[in-house]
Amino acid sequence: MSELEHQCFGALIFDLRQKLGMSQRELALRARVPPSVVCELENSRRLPPNDRTVNALAHALQAKPLEAQKLTEAASRERAAIGLKVAKATPRHVAELLRDIAALGNQLSHAQTRTLRAALQEVAMK
């Protein structure tokens, strides 16, 4: 399993952009989106855009077919978590965890939710 399969949409955008040595502003210009959108996407502060914009980003990033597919899949998965807003002060890794949990919301049983809650409470006590 490749590293791409474990990354959130924003991390994929960041990694592909860095690989090209491209600035956020340059990516924004090529994909025809505001630079602030690229920044917010990379930092998991904005839900992934619609498929047309995802495709524009993939094209601007010169994504290979597998990379473009992973971008589309990550965007779709994360859009399933619509409604979850994360404060700017929330660390990126925590924001990603919250979005992952929100995306799984309809799949988690009550027992699984209780288990997650208990694990979080245990971590909070340390």
Protein Blocks (a to p, Z undefined) as FASTA:
>chain_A
ZZklmpcfklmmmmmmmmnopafklmmmmnopafklmmmmmnopaccddfklmmmmmmmn
opafklmmmmmmmmmmmmmmgoiacdfklcfklmmmmmmmmmmmmmpcfklmmmmmmmmm
mmmmZZ
